[in-house]
Amino acid sequence: MGATGSATLNFGASPGTNTASVTITGQPGIIAGSAVEAWIMGTDSTADHNAYTHALLPRWVSVTPIVITPGTGFTVQGFNEISLTGQVAIRWVWS
């Protein structure tokens, strides 16, 4: 396993948006062929969304790694069919 961690997707203030992304850096061992996964954990919370909301969000929000930068890190994108607001906590792992 390479590394695990957490980050925050920020969908912004009202009216929000359907997409948000976050770039994870400080991953010197990641290579172009690394497998990266990201998800919303139902027990996490942020100032904008409590653990209950985080438990429901994976039904509507798709969280996908979109870009790997070898020796540096990767970018994760969250997508939803309707606009969301505020910050959503995610967890990630790569190997």
N, C-alpha and C positions, 0 to 999 in steps of 0.2 A: 504494500500500500504506500502511496506517495504521501498524501497529507489529507487532513480533514479540517473543516472550519465552518464558520458562519459569516453571513454578510447581510446587508439590508438592501432590498429593492425599494426605491422611492418613486411612487406613482404621482407625487406632487399634491399640491393643494387643489381644492375644488375648482373646476369641475373634474380634475384628474385626467388620466390618460389610460389607454389599454396596454401600453408597453412601458417597461422600465428595464434598465440594465445596470449591472454593476461589474466592474473589472476587479478581479482578484490578482494581486501581484505578490511578489516575495516567494515564488515557487520555482527555485532554480533547477530542480530535478525534473520538471515537467518536460515532456518531449511531444513532438507532433502526433505520435501514435498513442498518447496517453488516453485512457478512458476517464471521462469526467461525468459525474452525476450531480444534480442539484435538486432540492425539494423543499417544500414548506413543511415544517414540523409542527404538529398540532399542539404541542406543549409550550411553544415559544410565544412571546408577546413583544410588542413594541409600544411606544407611547400612543400610537394610532389604532392598534388592533390587539385585542386581548387573546388569550390562549383559545377561547371558544371560537373566535373568528378565524384564527390560524388553523383550527381543526376543520373548519368548513371551506376555507379558501382553496385547497387542492382540488375540489370538485369543479372549480371554475377557472383557476389560474394554471397555465402550463409554464413550468420553469425548465428552461433548456440551456445547456452550455452551447454557445454559438461560435466562439473563436478561441483557439489555443495559440498562445505565443510561446514557443519553446524557450526554456530557460527563464521565463518570466512569470507566466500565469495564464489566466483565461478570463473570458467574459461570459456572464450568465444573463439571459434575458427572460423576463416574465411577460407573459401575454395573457390577456383576458378579452372576452368578446365585448364586454361593456367597460366603461371607464371605472377605475378604482381611484381612491385617494389615499394619501399617507404612505407610511413605511410598513413593509412586510418583511419579516425575518425569514431568511433561507439558511439551509445548511448545505454543505458540498463535500465531495470527496473525489479524489483522483488517484489513479494507479497506473 
